[in-house]
C-alpha cells in the first residue's frame, strides 16, 4: 500500500542477536542482546523507519564498590548479580540493514526512545537509598553502524540512556555497546554471486549498473510516451 510516491508500509518483522557490555557509575554487566524490529515504512529498498526493542539481559560484574568499612554491610551478597535492560526506540536506517533487500556494503541507523533498566550490585547503601539494586528509566539515544561479514549483515550497536529516576543518585546515565548479527539480511543477491568479493569497488559497480538500468528504463518510457502522442 503506497502512502507517498516512494514510501511503502511493509510491516516486515526482523531479528538481531548480539553480545556486548553495559554499564554506568558503580555498575557494569555483560549484555546478551535480542532485538525484534518492525519496519513501519520502507521509503525504498535501502531506507526505512522502524520501531523495535533491544532486549538485554546478563550477569553483573564482580566489581565490589563498597567502602572499606570495618564491618562490610553486604558480605552475604553473591559474587554475580542480574541485569535487565528494556528500551523501545524508533529508528531511521539507511543502506545495509535497512530492509532485507538493501544489498548495500555499509549502513547506518539512528534512533531515540525510552528505556527501563534494573540490576543488582555490591555497594554500600546510602542514606534512605537502597543502592544494592538499580532501578533506572529515561530517554535513550541509539545508533548503529551496519557492515558485511561474508554475505551477512552485522551491526555495531551503541546507546546511552539518561536516568530520570531518583532512586540511584550516583547514576546519571547508562551506556551500552554490542556486536549484533542481523538475521536474514544479505549483502548480495544470490543470483549475482559468482564468488565472494569484499572490496568496495564491487558494490559501487553494482550501484552504477542499477542506476544505468533505471535511467535507460526511464528514457525508454519517455520515448514510448512521446511516440504515442
N, C-alpha and C positions, 0 to 999 in steps of 0.2 A: 504494500500500500504506500503510495507516494504522498509525502506531506509537503515537499517542496520539489523544485526541479531536479535536485540531486540527492536529497536526504531521504532515506527509506527506513521505516521501522522494521527491524528484523527480529528483535527479542531472542537472539541466539544466546544459548547458555554455554559458558566456558568455565574451565577449571585450571588452577595452577597449584602446585605444591612446592614447598621450599624449606630451607633451614637457614638460621642466622642467629642473631643476638638482639636483645632488647635491654634497656637499662635507663637509670636516672641516678640522681644523688642517693648514695647509700642503697643502691638496688641494681642488681644485674641478673639476667636469666638467659638461658638458652631458648631459642624460638623455633618451634616447628609450625610452619605456615600451611594453611589450607584456604585457598581463595576462590570462591564461586563468584561469577560475574555475569551480568546480563547486559547485552548491548541494547540500549533504548533506541538509539538512532545510529544508522550507518550512513554517513554522508557520502562515502564512496567505499570501494574495497579496501582502502588504506586509511580510513579516517572514521572514528566512531566516538559516541558518547555513551558511557556505561555506568551502571550502579553495581557495587559489589562490596564484599566484606572479606578482609584478610584476617581470618580467624587464627589466632596464635595461642599455643599452649607450650609449656615446658617447665623444667625444674629451675629454681633459683640457684644462684651460685653459693659456694661455701664461704664467701667473704663474711667475716664477723665484724659488724660495725659498732659493737659495744664499747663503751669507755672502760678504762682499766680501773674499775671499782674493786674494792677488796672482796666484796661479795657479788659475783656476777648474777644478774637478775634472771637471765634466760638460759641457764645452764641446761635445762631439760629440753630445749628445742632440738629437733632433729637437724642433721647436717644439711639436708636438702629440703627446700620448700616447694611451693607451687606458684605458677604464674598463668593467668588467663588474660588475653587481650582481644577485644572485640570492637573493631572500627567498622563504620559504614560510610562509604565515600562515593562521590560522583566523579568520574574521571573522563578526561578527553585524551584519546590516544591517536597518534599519527604514525603510519609506517608499520614496521614489524610488530605483530601482536594486536593491531587494531581490529582485524577480523581474521577468520581462518583463511581468507582469500587474499590477504595483503601481499604476500610473496615479496617482501622488502628485506633488504640486508639489515637495516637498523630501524629502530622505532623508539618513540618517546611518549611518556604519559605523565600528566599532571592532574592532581585532584585534591578535593577537600571534603570534609565531612565531620562526623562526631564519633568519639571513641570512649569505651569503658575499659578500665584496667584494674585487675585485682591480683595481689600477690602476698607472699609472706617473706619475712626477712629476719635476721638476727641483729637486733639493735636495742639499746636502752630505750625504755618508754619515757616520753616527755610528759610534762605536767598536763594532765587531762587529755592526753592523746595516746591512743593505743598504736604506737608506731611499729609494733611487731607485725602488723598487717598493713597493706597498702590498698586503698580504695580511691581511684582517681578517675576523672572523666573530663572531657573537654574537646575543643576544636582540634582536628587533626589535619595536617597537610601531608600529602604523599606524592612521591614521584618515582618514575621507573625509567630505566634505560633497557630497551629490548634488543637482543643481539642473537646471532645464529651460532649454534654449535652443530656442525654437520648440516642436516636438513631440518633441524628442530629449532624452536624458539625458546630463549631463556631470558630472564629478567634480573636485573639488579634493582631491588626494591628498597627504598628508604622512606622513613616517615618521622614526623615529630608531632607529639600531642601536647597541647597547652593544658595544664592541670587547673581546672576551675574549682575542684573540690577543696575543702579546707581541713580535711582530716590529717593530711600529711604536709605540714608547712615547709618541710625541707625539700619537697619535690615540686619544682616549678613546671617541669615538663618531662616527657618520656620519649626517647628516640629509639628507633629500630632500624636494622638493615638485614636483608636476607637475599639469598640467591634462590630463584624460583624457576621451575620448569613449566612452560605453558603447554598443557596437554592438547594434542590435536592440531597444533599450528605447524605449518610447513613454510619453508623459505623459497622452495622451488616447486613448480608444478611437476608432477611425476612424469608426464609425457615429454617434458623438456629436459629431463636429466639424462645426459649422456654419460657423465661421470661427475663426481662431486668436485666442485670448484669453490674456492674460498676467497678469491680476490674481488675487490670492489668493482673492477672494470667489467667483470662478468655480469653483475647486476645492473650496472649502468648501461650496458649494451642491450639488455632485455628491456629496460625502461625506454631506451631510444627506439627500439623496434616497435614497442607498443604505441608510442607517440606517433611514429611514422604511419602505422597502420590506421590509427584513428583519424589522422589528418587525411589520409588517402580516402577513407570511407566518407569523410565529410565533404570532400571535393566531388566525389562520385555522386553523392546525393544531391549536391548543389547543381551539378551538371545535368542530372536527370530531371530535376525540377525545372530548370531553365529550358530544357528541350521540350518538356511537356507544355510549357506556356507558349 
